[in-house]
């Protein structure tokens, strides 16, 4: 898979299309997006979009938006790292 294909996969994943939808849009097989470089590009796109949204939520929270503060707190709680209890 060439760099252009990987960039296109990442771009489509950024828009939160499913693997199946990206496969149709890019004319690739779903298997190409489930492992290897295609899977990495797909996950990178989805995660970059989520990071952008989280950054916007954080910015709004810092500016005093109560809904953004609540959403950010929910994100922080949902993604908290829990220490193993041995």
N, C-alpha and C positions, 0 to 999 in steps of 0.2 A: 504494500500500500504506500503510495507516494505522499509527500508532505502536503500537497494540495488536498488530497482526499481526507487526510487526518484533520486538516484545518476545517474542512467542510463539516465533518462529523462533529467536531468540537463546537462549531458555530450553531449547528442544529440542536445539539444537546443543551447549549446555553439557553435556547428558547424552550427547554423542558419538553421536547418531543420524546416519546418513548423509543426504546431500541427498535421496535418494529417500524415505527414511523420514520426514524432516521434511515433504516435500511431501505425503505421504499424511496425516500427522497434522494438518497445517494446511489441507488441502484446497486447496493451491496447486499450480501447475505447477512442474516441476523447473526450467524455464527462468527462472522468477521468482527462483529461489534461486542461479542461476549467474551473474547479472549484476545490477548496480544495487544499490539499498538492501537487497534480500533477501539478496544475496550478502555484503554487508558485515555484516549482522546474523548470518548463519550463521557467517562466519569469526570475528566478535567472540565469539560464544558458545563456539566450540571453543577459541579462544585463551585466553579467560578461565578456562575449566576447566583447561586445561593450566597456566596461571600459578598457579592455586590449588594444584594438585598439586606443582608445582615449589617453591612456597613451603613446603609441608608437608615436602617432601624436605629442603630447606635447613634448616628448623627442626630436623628430626630429626638431620641431619648435625652441626649445631652442638651438639646435646646428646650427641654421641658415638656415634651409631649408625653402625657400620661399613658395613652395607649401604646406608644412606642416603648416606654419604660417597662410596662407590663409584658409586652411581647419579648423584649430583650431579656427580661428576667426569666421568662418561660424558656427561651432558647438556652440560656445559661444553665438552667436547672436540667433541661432535657439532655444536654450534652455534657453534663458534669462527669468528671472522671472519678469513679468510686474505687477506693483502695480495696485490695483483696483483704478479706478477713480470714486469717489462718488460725 
